[in-house]
């Protein structure tokens, strides 16, 4: 697992490569120039 990245409000987000719901690949740079909302949540059935 990589080191956490702390961002200030308004900072440019680092590249994100992930698997989205449904199994499709998501790369943040593919959405350059567009508004994107990325939501992270705790793993299912865990406290928090």
N, C-alpha and C positions, 0 to 999 in steps of 0.2 A: 504494500500500500504506500502511496506517495505522501509526502509531507502536506499538511493542510495549507491552504493559501488564504491569507486574510486580506480582504479588499476594503478600501475606503469607499464611501458613497461617491458615485460618479466615476469611479475608476474603470478602465477597460478590463473586461473579463478575460481570463486566460482561455486558451483553447480547451474545449471539452469534446471528448469522443466518448459516446455512450450508446447503449442499446435502449431504444425507447420502448414504451408500451407497444405490444404487438410484434416486437422483435426487429423492427427496422433500425438501421444505424442512424445516429444523429451526430453531426459534427457542427459545432457552433460557427466555424468559419464559413460554412455553406449558407449561413443566414446573415452575412455581413451587410450592414446598412439597413437592417430591418430591426424592429423591436421584437425582442424575444423574452419570454418569461420562463425561467427554469426553476422548478419547484423540487426541493429535496424534502423527504420526510423520513422519520425513523423507520427502521425495519419493522415489518408486521409482527404483532404480538410481542413487542418489547416495551418496557416502561419508558416513558418520556415522550 
